[in-house]
């Protein structure tokens, strides 16, 4: 802690130029974001295609033999 002795007890800085950001806006900065845009839609499409293929195969009587 020797390196910070000169600043450790200073008061917290408050800007005179910029108003303090609300808690809501601060939280929004750190909110999760969709890093893989379109991923959910792609998964949903693949799921629907697989279900359709499965239904087509199970509709065939030979599937159960």
Residue pairs with C-beta under 8 A, 6 or more apart in sequence:
1 8
14 20
57 63
